Each structure stands twice: as structure tokens, then as C-alpha cells.
């Protein structure tokens, strides 16, 4: 841990602006960073407010970017994305509006792609075991269980 509690606030703000400029950050990320630097709570609130006013931190923008990125790159389902955003203390209404960034048609196509990918990777198992492994994989990726079970009904012995 770096002790930056004695640093000038202007220097800390500049360092955090650079930190935010590298990639989109939420307020929880910034608070965690400031706590690791051992900045006092009073100064943390002051710095956070400045960063929000100057639009370096915007939780709505972060949430939308997070949803698009985790879906497109990591192929996560909506439940896993939603749980991660909750863990970062993002407002539930912001989370729900951000999940609308994911196109429903693309979502179902990706579920289908992940289903087929997993189905191809499992070969010498009994039908029941194959179904179970696919279900665990897709639900673990954050896809809704009703969509997963609907997809598994298409599976033939």
C-alpha cells in the first residue's frame, strides 16, 4: 500500500484524473484506490465530488460501457453482468437501463453460440451428463436459467 495521505490534494486529483483517463472507472473503483492510498474520508469525498463534476467519473456511462464490454468480449450473460455492477454499488435503475444496451437478438445468438461451443467440446458423456455440463457452463456465464433450459430442450440424445 502506498501512503499518499500527506500529498497535496491537487496532485492526488491529477493522478486520479490520469487513472480515470486510461479507462472508464466507477466511483467505487476510485474510492478503493483512494483508500489504498490512505487518503482521509473528508478528502476522499472532496476529490470524488471534483472528479464527478468534471465528468471523469460517471457511473451511468461506466455501467453502459461495462455491459457492452462484458457481453461482447467476455460473452457474459445479463445475470453475471448485473451481479458485478451490484458489487460495484451501481444504482439498480442504472443497471437495468444499462442492460438495455445489449440487443436481445444478439443476446440469444450469443447464447446459441456458447451452447453449441460447449456442446461440441463435450463428447464421450451420457446424455444426462452432457446436458448437466452445458447447463452449469451457461448458467455460470450468467445466462438466465429459463433460457438455458429452453435451449437444452432442443438437445437430442
C-alpha positions, 0 to 999 in steps of 0.5 A: 500500500502506498501512503499518499495521505500527506500529498497535496490534494491537487496532485492526488486529483491529477493522478486520479484524473490520469487513472480515470483517463486510461479507462472508464472507472466507477466511483467505487473503483476510485474510492478503493484506490483512494483508500489504498492510498490512505487518503482521509474520508473528508478528502476522499469525498472532496476529490470524488465530488471534483472528479464527478463534476468534471465528468471523469467519473460517471457511473451511468456511462461506466455501467453502459460501457461495462455491459457492452464490454462484458457481453461482447468480449467476455460473452457474459450473460445479463445475470453475471453482468448485473451481479458485478455492477451490484458489487460495484454499488451501481444504482439498480435503475442504472443497471437495468437501463444499462442492460438495455444496451445489449440487443436481445437478438444478439443476446440469444445468438450469443447464447446459441453460440456458447451452447453449441461451443460447449456442446461440441467440446463435450463428447464421450458423456451420457446424455444426462451428463452432457446436458448437466455440463452445458447447463452449469457452463451457461448458467455460470456465464450468467445466462438466465436459467429459463433460457438455458433450459429452453435451449437444452430442450432442443438437445437430442440424445 
